[in-house]
């Protein structure tokens, strides 16, 4: 005797536990091809290919310290990409991750005098909640502009990036500038509220990374198994179809953009407390745009966000070592991060628009 699984639950489990085979192969191929294409770039830069690959991956896997550094680099990428994926699933693009990250971190800096005398856990919680809320509101501005005035979220989030950067630049070069600093940056976070590491044998796991992994599991489960997640996905697939089902398309998209901003604000606070400990002009090296690239490569699938964020984190880690040990240009990281996106876009485009793909709907109709 066999037991049947309800269709809805079975579909949700398939979506949550597995990833479309074609999409998974496409992204894996993009990563592999981008790494192969790295070889001629190293040759053009006058660097031994073997040394280049050794330095690139040794920076993230060469020792327990390197692995901890990889997880630190991955934490803001993972949380930001998770938020961008939330927006992507609703059919919107949050290009404002960098602004939301830095404004969330600056909010925590503003609270340093307030939390200094509080118990450690309470002080950290206050900063995390405040930074998340401000990031949520920053994303909500773009969402409301899209809902009320049909303003493209791509344009509004880019403009909000600039606004956030200008506000933070003013703060860290004026009211929030650290005492005795010769450069524009905020004061240091209270040392007792720095996020440490969790030891597992010889490996140290950053607390921020643990929080990021928990968020991936919780948000993935909620979006795949809740009515809200189903409605959000339907809006992303077809706004017209969602409207016929009496769903408030623009409201769902606005809320998804706000949630995405909240996740980026949280990423900024965790980076502040767990790694940099102060905010400066270059607080975010482009995590917002990297998060968008990860979400596009993952095509809105949460299980794919985690390994892709680790890969991008390794690229960032390795690029710094390539600069310091082999003297490569800082622009090299742009190539490293951009190659998988370009290759994946080409592969996905071929899969979707090749003659075989165009013939598939017609053959499926005849079979039906």
C-alpha positions as MATLAB code, in Angstrom:
seq = 'XXXXXXXXXXXXXXXXXXXXXXXXXXXXXXXXXXXXXXXXXXXXXXXXXXXXXXXXXXXXXXXXXXXXXXXXXXXXXXXXXXXXXXXXXXXXXXXXXXXXXXXXXXXXXXXXXXXXXXXXXXXXXXXXXXXXXXXXXXXXXXXXXXXXXXXXXXXXXXXXXXXXXXXXXXXXXXXXXXXXXXXXXXXXXXXXXXXXXXXXXXXXXXXXXXXXXXXXXXXXXXXXXXXXXXXXXXXXXXXXXXXXXXXXXXXXXXXXXXXXXXXXXXXXXXXXXXXXXXXXXXXXXXXXXXXXXXXXXXXXXXXXXXXXXXXXXXXXXXXXXXXXXXXXXXXXXXXXXXXXXXXXXXXXXXXXXXXXXXXXXXXXXXXX';
ca = [
       0.000    0.000    0.000;
       1.379    3.400   -0.926;
       0.626    6.759    0.547;
       0.095    9.755   -1.651;
       1.499   13.195   -1.049;
      -0.867   16.140   -1.553;
      -0.057   17.804   -4.856;
       0.562   21.228   -3.338;
       2.924   19.930   -0.666;
       4.751   17.716   -3.139;
       5.298   20.641   -5.508;
       6.492   22.825   -2.635;
       8.918   20.142   -1.470;
      10.280   19.708   -4.983;
      10.811   23.469   -5.295;
      12.409   23.765   -1.868;
      14.608   20.689   -1.850;
      15.674   20.536   -5.451;
      16.656   22.910   -8.202;
      15.634   22.758  -11.812;
      18.179   20.462  -13.483;
      18.709   22.660  -16.526;
      19.159   25.797  -14.421;
      21.592   24.049  -12.075;
      23.692   22.747  -14.965;
      23.655   26.193  -16.572;
      24.985   27.960  -13.473;
      27.570   25.232  -12.815;
      28.739   25.526  -16.409;
      28.917   29.309  -16.043;
      31.159   29.006  -12.989;
      33.427   26.432  -14.639;
      33.695   28.348  -17.919;
      34.410   31.617  -16.077;
      37.233   29.927  -14.173;
      38.659   28.532  -17.428;
      38.441   31.984  -19.028;
      40.450   33.325  -16.108;
      43.585   31.557  -17.402;
      44.175   33.726  -20.511;
      43.474   36.838  -18.439;
      46.241   35.818  -16.046;
      48.578   35.261  -18.977;
      47.776   38.710  -20.382;
      48.513   40.179  -16.957;
      51.927   38.494  -16.992;
      51.131   36.124  -14.121;
      51.830   32.405  -13.984;
      48.484   30.627  -14.391;
      49.215   28.055  -11.706;
      50.221   30.750   -9.223;
      47.071   32.701  -10.031;
      44.725   29.812   -9.273;
      46.726   28.854   -6.184;
      46.504   32.345   -4.728;
      42.867   32.757   -5.741;
      41.638   29.665   -3.923;
      44.321   29.528   -1.242;
      42.934   32.788    0.144;
      39.684   30.988    1.018;
      40.670   27.382    1.584;
      44.399   27.390    2.295;
      44.018   27.389    6.084;
      41.439   27.593    8.852;
      42.055   31.354    9.017;
      41.461   31.652    5.253;
      38.210   29.708    5.585;
      37.024   32.025    8.368;
      37.913   34.971    6.134;
      35.828   33.407    3.363;
      32.793   33.155    5.651;
      33.253   36.789    6.724;
      33.314   37.880    3.087;
      30.290   35.732    2.293;
      28.047   36.949    5.147;
      26.969   40.351    3.726;
      26.783   38.855    0.230;
      24.538   36.020    1.380;
      22.089   38.194    3.312;
      21.941   40.879    0.617;
      21.463   38.271   -2.127;
      18.728   36.664   -0.048;
      16.888   39.994    0.061;
      17.388   40.665   -3.643;
      16.027   37.180   -4.379;
      12.910   37.999   -2.360;
      12.310   41.014   -4.601;
      13.225   39.050   -7.738;
      10.599   36.413   -6.978;
       7.974   39.181   -7.024;
       9.170   40.422  -10.414;
      11.135   43.437   -9.150;
      14.830   44.328   -9.081;
      16.427   45.833   -6.007;
      19.530   47.627   -7.277;
      19.763   49.642   -4.062;
      21.479   47.091   -1.871;
      24.625   49.184   -1.357;
      22.653   52.183   -0.127;
      20.515   50.041    2.168;
      23.604   48.315    3.568;
      25.410   51.522    4.419;
      22.352   53.324    5.788;
      21.599   50.314    8.020;
      25.169   50.317    9.320;
      25.097   54.101    9.871;
      21.903   53.700   11.909;
      23.749   51.313   14.218;
      26.600   53.841   14.537;
      24.099   56.523   15.602;
      23.030   54.203   18.421;
      26.544   53.622   19.816;
      26.050   56.160   22.666;
      22.653   54.646   23.499;
      23.705   50.987   23.632;
      27.087   51.534   25.298;
      25.678   50.976   28.785;
      23.228   48.211   27.903;
      23.776   44.456   28.340;
      25.640   43.050   25.350;
      22.815   40.939   23.913;
      20.269   43.735   24.298;
      22.603   46.325   22.773;
      23.345   44.144   19.745;
      19.641   43.379   19.325;
      18.744   47.085   19.408;
      21.278   47.892   16.676;
      20.247   44.916   14.538;
      16.542   45.763   14.756;
      17.117   49.481   14.117;
      19.381   48.891   11.102;
      16.922   46.378    9.652;
      13.981   48.760   10.083;
      15.795   51.675    8.430;
      16.858   49.411    5.538;
      13.228   48.263    5.273;
      12.025   51.877    5.094;
      14.726   52.745    2.528;
      13.507   49.906    0.328;
       9.875   50.845    1.004;
      10.467   54.269   -0.574;
      11.247   52.604   -3.903;
       8.298   50.248   -3.449;
       5.845   53.046   -2.761;
       7.116   55.087   -5.702;
       6.525   52.072   -7.915;
       3.054   51.493   -6.462;
       1.761   55.073   -6.476;
       3.551   56.642   -9.436;
       4.808   53.640  -11.473;
       8.407   54.788  -11.008;
      10.858   52.117  -12.138;
      12.445   50.525   -9.074;
      15.728   50.249  -10.968;
      15.932   54.029  -11.296;
      14.627   54.817   -7.813;
      16.919   52.341   -6.007;
      19.975   53.629   -7.871;
      19.062   57.201   -6.903;
      18.478   56.101   -3.308;
      21.950   54.557   -3.373;
      23.406   57.971   -4.111;
      21.283   59.632   -1.439;
      22.334   57.095    1.198;
      25.997   57.486    0.263;
      25.826   61.282    0.472;
      24.066   61.169    3.849;
      26.615   58.743    5.287;
      29.544   60.686    3.827;
      28.296   63.792    5.619;
      27.853   61.901    8.895;
      31.235   60.149    8.940;
      33.121   63.281    7.915;
      31.262   65.436   10.456;
      29.019   64.514   13.408;
      29.977   60.827   13.543;
      33.662   61.094   12.657;
      35.853   59.109   15.030;
      38.096   61.107   17.327;
      41.696   61.346   16.180;
      41.081   59.797   12.755;
      42.914   61.300    9.779;
      40.311   59.971    7.341;
      36.531   60.125    7.135;
      35.084   57.266    9.168;
      32.841   56.780   12.163;
      33.911   55.941   15.675;
      34.504   52.314   16.537;
      31.726   50.033   17.738;
      31.846   49.196   21.474;
      34.329   46.332   21.708;
      32.094   44.289   24.006;
      29.457   44.216   21.256;
      31.665   42.918   18.482;
      30.307   39.691   17.008;
      32.832   36.932   17.541;
      33.186   33.422   16.196;
      31.797   30.021   17.060;
      34.535   27.407   17.309;
      33.988   24.039   15.603;
      37.226   22.150   16.077;
      39.996   24.221   14.516;
      37.550   26.187   12.356;
      36.082   29.460   13.572;
      32.607   30.268   12.203;
      31.599   33.979   12.386;
      28.383   34.590   14.315;
      27.105   36.744   11.459;
      27.489   33.830    9.065;
      25.515   31.562   11.403;
      22.722   34.153   11.453;
      22.834   34.351    7.641;
      22.472   30.571    7.245;
      19.533   30.509    9.682;
      17.873   33.278    7.674;
      18.319   31.342    4.427;
      16.559   28.311    5.919;
      13.737   30.268    7.570;
      12.966   32.554    4.631;
      13.212   29.698    2.138;
      10.799   27.564    4.148;
       8.390   30.467    4.664;
       8.263   31.495    1.017;
       7.884   27.918   -0.252;
       5.328   26.755    2.311;
       3.185   29.820    3.020;
       0.313   31.405    1.166;
       2.207   34.683    1.046;
       5.141   32.985   -0.665;
       2.815   31.399   -3.238;
       1.188   34.762   -3.990;
       4.571   36.446   -4.280;
       5.786   33.821   -6.739;
       2.602   34.128   -8.807;
       3.087   37.903   -9.020;
       6.636   37.321  -10.256;
       5.572   34.781  -12.871;
       2.741   36.871  -14.304;
       1.371   40.108  -12.901;
      -1.619   39.842  -15.221;
      -2.463   36.339  -14.011;
      -2.001   37.417  -10.389;
      -4.371   40.353  -10.933;
      -6.998   37.959  -12.321;
      -6.669   36.035   -9.059;
      -7.493   39.311   -7.273;
      -3.996   39.727   -5.885;
      -2.694   43.237   -5.234;
       0.289   43.092   -7.548;
       1.824   46.505   -6.838;
       1.339   46.100   -3.078;
       3.094   42.734   -3.145;
       5.975   44.176   -5.145;
       6.275   47.198   -2.853;
       6.358   44.975    0.226;
       8.942   42.684   -1.384;
      11.198   45.661   -2.118;
      10.844   46.800    1.493;
      11.733   43.332    2.781;
      14.717   43.269    0.454;
      15.878   46.597    1.876;
      15.463   45.288    5.408;
      17.694   42.320    4.638;
      20.376   44.616    3.204;
      20.157   46.871    6.274;
      20.653   43.803    8.474;
      23.673   42.801    6.377;
      25.189   46.229    7.021;
      24.792   45.955   10.801;
      26.253   42.438   10.912;
      29.217   43.537    8.793;
      29.749   46.519   11.099;
      29.661   44.469   14.306;
      31.321   41.358   12.942;
      34.114   42.651   10.736;
      34.804   46.328   10.011;
      33.598   47.846   13.337;
      33.302   51.327   11.819;
      31.654   52.933    8.768;
      33.642   54.767    6.105;
      33.255   55.849    2.493;
      34.163   52.385    1.185;
      32.133   50.359    3.674;
      30.466   48.313    0.906;
      32.692   47.243   -2.007;
      29.622   46.582   -4.156;
      27.734   43.880   -2.253;
      24.417   45.261   -3.491;
      25.279   44.692   -7.146;
      26.906   41.351   -6.354;
      23.730   40.329   -4.536;
      21.753   41.210   -7.655;
      24.120   39.104   -9.770;
      23.721   36.151   -7.394;
      19.913   36.459   -7.446;
      19.904   36.543  -11.253;
      22.185   33.516  -11.470;
      20.009   31.675   -8.940;
      16.904   32.708  -10.923;
      14.963   33.298   -7.726;
      15.735   29.884   -6.219;
      16.869   30.125   -2.614;
      18.796   26.806   -2.512;
      21.134   28.190   -5.190;
      21.820   31.462   -3.375;
      23.976   29.837   -0.701;
      26.633   28.157   -2.916;
      26.721   31.136   -5.279;
      27.320   33.529   -2.373;
      30.187   31.303   -1.198;
      31.659   31.364   -4.698;
      31.439   35.150   -4.973;
      32.895   35.446   -1.466;
      35.827   33.300   -2.564;
      36.331   35.534   -5.609;
      36.421   38.636   -3.417;
      38.815   37.003   -0.982;
      41.049   35.767   -3.766;
      41.052   39.070   -5.615;
      42.523   40.822   -2.589;
      45.313   38.238   -2.436;
      45.906   38.535   -6.173;
      46.465   42.253   -5.675;
      48.731   41.945   -2.641;
      50.753   38.857   -3.652;
      50.855   39.053   -7.447;
      50.372   42.783   -7.990;
      47.291   42.514  -10.191;
      45.008   45.495  -10.755;
      42.068   46.070   -8.425;
      39.789   45.993  -11.480;
      40.525   42.293  -11.755;
      37.767   41.575   -9.235;
      35.244   43.118  -11.638;
      36.248   40.561  -14.233;
      36.120   37.714  -11.743;
      32.633   38.639  -10.564;
      31.320   39.592  -13.991;
      32.440   36.525  -15.938;
      29.972   34.039  -14.367;
      27.091   36.459  -14.952;
      27.960   36.961  -18.631;
      28.482   33.254  -19.269;
      25.289   32.277  -17.413;
      23.292   34.892  -19.338;
      24.580   33.464  -22.622;
      23.760   29.894  -21.602;
      20.295   30.769  -20.284;
      19.563   32.802  -23.399;
      20.592   29.911  -25.622;
      18.508   27.430  -23.601;
      15.417   29.645  -23.767;
      15.658   30.918  -27.334;
      17.399   28.135  -29.243;
      15.458   26.498  -32.120;
      14.858   23.425  -29.926;
      13.360   25.571  -27.139;
      11.080   27.350  -29.634;
       9.843   24.028  -31.009;
       9.134   22.577  -27.551;
       5.823   24.426  -26.878;
       4.392   23.326  -30.223;
       5.264   19.661  -29.633;
       3.870   19.799  -26.104;
       0.604   21.219  -27.455;
       0.270   18.364  -29.960;
       0.891   15.775  -27.229;
      -1.719   17.405  -25.013;
];
